[in-house]
């Protein structure tokens, strides 16, 4: 059996109720997320349910893209996201393993690829 342990998030940002600064769907702290490093990210709702997990070679641009583009699996669910956890994982193979494991272990609601349960 393979044992996979979750790392501790490097950054957690939460949605602001009444943001005073420039924001994207209530999030104002994207600057805390590394722009140049790779890793995985997880979107949660207000009930702390995992909505989506993704991976990226460059975290901040990829996360922001989920809130901006029209092809993201999150495009119709952006308002549900209240917390984003970011984990720096430089190795692309490790990112792939974490993503597949988390999608299936925690049954991420809006991930459609790599789903082994039904």
C-alpha positions in Angstrom: 0.0 0.0 0.0 1.1 3.5 -0.8 0.8 6.1 2.0 0.3 9.7 0.8 0.4 12.4 3.4 -0.9 15.9 2.8 1.5 18.7 3.2 0.7 21.8 5.2 -0.7 24.6 3.0 1.9 27.3 2.3 -0.8 30.0 1.8 -4.5 30.1 2.6 -6.5 33.0 1.4 -10.2 33.7 2.2 -12.9 35.6 0.6 -13.6 39.0 2.1 -17.2 39.9 2.8 -17.0 43.5 1.8 -13.6 44.0 0.2 -12.3 47.6 0.2 -9.4 46.9 -2.2 -9.5 45.7 -5.7 -10.7 42.1 -5.7 -11.6 39.1 -7.8 -14.8 37.4 -6.5 -14.0 38.8 -3.1 -10.4 37.6 -2.9 -7.9 40.4 -2.3 -4.7 38.5 -1.3 -3.6 36.8 -4.5 -0.3 38.6 -4.0 0.5 36.1 -1.2 0.6 33.3 -3.7 3.9 32.6 -5.4 4.0 33.6 -9.1 7.0 31.6 -10.1 6.7 28.3 -8.3 4.6 25.2 -9.0 2.2 23.3 -6.8 -1.4 22.4 -6.1 -4.3 24.4 -5.1 -7.7 23.6 -3.5 -10.9 25.6 -3.6 -13.4 25.2 -0.7 -16.9 26.5 0.0 -18.3 28.0 3.2 -19.0 24.5 4.6 -15.3 23.6 4.1 -16.2 21.1 1.4 -13.6 20.6 -1.3 -14.9 22.0 -4.6 -11.9 21.7 -6.9 -8.3 20.8 -6.9 -5.8 21.8 -9.5 -2.1 21.8 -10.2 0.1 24.3 -12.0 3.7 25.1 -13.0 3.1 28.7 -11.9 0.5 28.9 -9.2 -0.8 32.5 -9.1 -1.6 32.9 -12.8 -3.3 29.5 -13.0 -5.5 30.2 -9.9 -6.5 33.6 -11.2 -7.3 32.1 -14.6 -10.0 29.9 -12.9 -11.8 33.1 -11.9 -11.4 34.8 -15.4 -11.6 32.3 -18.3 -14.7 30.8 -19.8 -13.5 27.2 -20.0 -12.7 26.6 -16.4 -14.7 23.9 -14.7 -15.3 26.5 -12.0 -16.9 29.1 -14.3 -20.4 28.6 -13.0 -19.3 28.0 -9.4 -16.9 30.9 -8.7 -19.2 32.5 -6.1 -19.2 29.3 -4.0 -15.4 29.6 -3.4 -14.7 31.0 0.1 -11.2 29.7 0.7 -8.2 28.8 -1.4 -5.3 26.7 0.0 -2.0 26.6 -1.9 0.7 24.0 -1.6 4.1 24.5 -3.2 5.1 21.2 -4.9 7.9 21.7 -7.5 8.1 18.1 -8.8 5.6 17.7 -11.6 5.2 14.0 -10.9 4.4 14.7 -7.3 1.8 17.3 -8.3 0.1 14.8 -10.6 0.0 12.2 -7.7 -1.4 14.7 -5.2 -4.0 15.9 -7.6 -5.2 12.4 -8.5 -5.2 11.3 -4.9 -7.0 14.3 -3.5 -9.7 14.3 -6.3 -10.6 10.7 -5.4 -9.9 10.6 -1.6 -11.8 13.8 -0.8 -14.2 13.6 -3.8 -13.7 17.1 -5.1 -17.1 18.3 -6.3 -16.2 19.9 -9.6 -13.2 17.9 -10.8 -14.3 15.8 -13.8 -11.0 14.4 -14.9 -9.1 11.7 -13.0 -12.2 10.6 -11.1 -11.9 6.9 -10.2 -15.0 6.7 -8.1 -18.6 6.9 -9.3 
